[in-house]
Amino acid sequence: MDVWGQGSYEETALELAPVSEVAVAALGIAAGERLLDLACGSGNAALLADAAGARVTGLDASPRLLDVARARVPAGEFVEGDAAALPFGDGAFDAAVSVFGLIFAKPAETAVAELARAVRPGGRIAITTWPRRGETFEVVSLMLEALARVRPPEGPPPVDWGDPSVLDRLLAPYGELEIRELRLDHDQATPEETIERWERAHPMWMAARAVLEPAGEWETLHERSIATLRAAGGRSSSPYLLALLRRR
């Protein structure tokens, strides 16, 4: 099933576009360099790297989003695949970027090792992640807690990509690591408008609804989510981390 192809992730991608601008700029792309956009989605970072003169390859698990990316970046190459088993040779790229994409790969350690393998020594990797705080995190936590009540998670707990010490553990063995915290500004939608958009268009929320609504948990989550954003005064900005790795 094309989970991330459900709904209209393009709407979320549009909101995240400023983060792609920051991440691609941090790489200092030179014309002709080979760049991998890992978990490329609709191709925000690939589009920017292409405009900078890079030879772009995008990889994602969603066939529909890959079609969207191909239409936006005709000169790029877009491949369906798994971030933990990259179909590329050692040192195939001069640089790589993953904007809130690598954070979903499992196992995390394997995916990081694969990404480091695919980027040549001396190359650069930019990864963005969400720290575990802020209004958006609080609402997503409500959704994950509801899912856990209905369908308890199996296996070990997920890796906390928003913890700088975890990023250091995962990435620093492969090179020189710099981590910065930045903020993403949001539009001034009301709490009701924000939750409605997520429920209508965001793949994670659509998948959650398919599980929670039959279990009678959905309306409670809907109301608590709106109340959480309202109590916080809305959703003006969210913190995020930019991890820049220079491969050794």
PEKASUL-V865474 format. One record per backbone hydrogen bond with DSSP energy under -0.5 kcal/mol. NH is the residue of the N-H (numbers start at 0). CO is the residue of the C=O. Records with the same first field share a line. If there is no record, write none. Layout:
NH = CO, CO
This chain:
2 = 0
4 = 1
5 = 2
7 = 200
10 = 7
11 = 7
12 = 8
13 = 9
14 = 10
15 = 11
16 = 12, 13
18 = 15
19 = 15
20 = 16
21 = 17
22 = 18
23 = 19
24 = 20
25 = 21
26 = 22, 23
27 = 23, 24
28 = 23
31 = 52
32 = 29
34 = 32, 54
35 = 94
36 = 34, 56
37 = 35, 96
38 = 58
39 = 36, 58
42 = 39
43 = 39
46 = 42
47 = 43
48 = 44
49 = 45
50 = 46
51 = 47
52 = 49
53 = 48
54 = 32
55 = 53
56 = 34
57 = 76
58 = 36
59 = 78
62 = 60
65 = 61
66 = 62
67 = 63
68 = 64
69 = 65
70 = 66
71 = 67
72 = 68
75 = 72
76 = 55
78 = 57
80 = 59
81 = 84
84 = 81
87 = 85
90 = 116
91 = 88
92 = 117
93 = 33
94 = 33
95 = 123
96 = 35
97 = 125
99 = 97, 127
103 = 100
104 = 101
110 = 106
111 = 107
112 = 108
113 = 109
114 = 110
115 = 111
116 = 112
117 = 113
118 = 114, 115
119 = 92
121 = 246
122 = 119
123 = 93
124 = 244
125 = 95
126 = 242
127 = 97
128 = 240
130 = 128
132 = 130
137 = 133
138 = 134
139 = 135
140 = 136
141 = 137
142 = 138
143 = 139
144 = 140
145 = 141
146 = 142
147 = 143
148 = 144
149 = 145
150 = 146
160 = 158
162 = 159
163 = 161
165 = 162
166 = 162
167 = 163
168 = 164
169 = 165
170 = 166
171 = 166, 167
173 = 170
174 = 171
175 = 245
176 = 174
177 = 243
179 = 241
181 = 239
183 = 237
184 = 182
185 = 235
188 = 186
193 = 189
194 = 190
195 = 191
196 = 192
197 = 193
198 = 194
199 = 195
200 = 196
201 = 196, 197
205 = 201
206 = 202
207 = 203
208 = 204
209 = 205
210 = 206, 207
211 = 207
212 = 208
214 = 210
215 = 212
216 = 211
217 = 211
220 = 216
221 = 217
222 = 218
223 = 219
224 = 220
225 = 221
226 = 222
227 = 223
228 = 224
229 = 225
230 = 226
231 = 227
232 = 229
233 = 228
237 = 183
239 = 181
240 = 128
241 = 179
242 = 126, 240
243 = 177, 241
244 = 124, 242
245 = 175
246 = 122, 244
247 = 173
